[in-house]
Amino acid sequence: MAERADLKDYEVIHRFRILHDGWEMDNEGWVARNKKGKLVLLMTNHGALWDYGRDVSDLHKCLEEMKQSRKGILEALTFLTP
């Protein structure tokens, strides 16, 4: 279960953009080291930062959303590209 977090309490290792289907916010994620020295996933959710620990299930959902979006865009291009 995710816990609210403050980025100043972590050493950022990697920052990345998250594309959500239908979301206007919450598009940032980080791999960071917490105060105990463990690598964790941090993501924004409804404008707040959350520590997801090692639970990457939401990242897999984001990848699936991106695959479906890509598929739809490619299909649209087949109709519109001469």
C-alpha distance (Angstrom), angle and dihedral (degrees) to the residues before:
residue distance angle dihedral
M1 . . .
A2 3.78 . .
E3 3.79 121.4 .
R4 3.81 127.9 -156.5
A5 3.77 111.1 -98.9
D6 3.80 143.0 -171.4
L7 3.81 115.8 -138.1
K8 3.82 91.6 -140.2
D9 3.82 88.0 69.0
Y10 3.83 91.9 62.3
E11 3.78 139.6 64.2
V12 3.81 105.5 -130.0
I13 3.81 112.5 -133.9
H14 3.81 99.1 171.6
R15 3.81 134.7 3.8
F16 3.81 121.6 -158.5
R17 3.79 140.9 172.6
I18 3.80 120.4 -113.8
L19 3.81 120.2 -153.8
H20 3.80 113.2 -151.9
D21 3.78 124.6 -168.0
G22 3.80 105.8 -115.5
W23 3.81 97.5 -4.8
E24 3.78 122.9 122.9
M25 3.80 96.1 -170.2
D26 3.76 138.6 24.9
N27 3.77 95.7 69.5
E28 3.79 101.3 138.9
G29 3.76 131.8 90.7
W30 3.77 136.2 172.7
V31 3.75 139.4 -166.0
A32 3.78 103.0 -143.7
R33 3.78 141.8 166.7
N34 3.79 114.4 -118.9
K35 3.81 125.7 -146.3
K36 3.81 89.9 -88.4
G37 3.82 90.0 58.0
K38 3.81 95.4 -109.8
L39 3.80 123.4 134.7
V40 3.80 112.1 -119.8
L41 3.79 139.8 173.6
L42 3.80 116.8 -112.0
M43 3.80 121.5 -170.4
T44 3.77 137.3 168.0
N45 3.78 115.9 -113.7
H46 3.82 122.4 -178.8
G47 3.79 90.5 -16.5
A48 3.81 96.6 -50.9
L49 3.80 131.2 98.6
W50 3.81 117.6 -114.1
D51 3.81 133.2 -169.1
Y52 3.81 109.4 -137.5
G53 3.78 94.4 -179.1
R54 3.82 108.4 -150.3
D55 3.84 94.7 -28.6
V56 3.80 105.1 121.3
S57 3.83 97.5 167.5
D58 3.83 91.4 111.6
L59 3.81 89.9 54.6
H60 3.80 89.8 55.2
K61 3.83 89.0 51.0
C62 3.81 89.7 51.4
L63 3.79 90.9 51.7
E64 3.80 90.6 52.1
E65 3.82 90.9 49.7
M66 3.81 89.3 51.5
K67 3.82 92.1 49.3
Q68 3.81 91.4 51.7
S69 3.80 91.5 47.3
R70 3.81 91.7 49.4
K71 3.80 90.7 49.5
G72 3.80 91.7 52.1
I73 3.79 92.8 47.5
L74 3.80 92.0 49.7
E75 3.80 90.4 49.8
A76 3.82 90.9 50.3
L77 3.80 89.8 51.3
T78 3.82 90.8 55.0
F79 3.82 89.1 59.3
L80 3.78 95.6 44.1
T81 3.79 104.7 36.8
P82 3.80 115.3 84.8
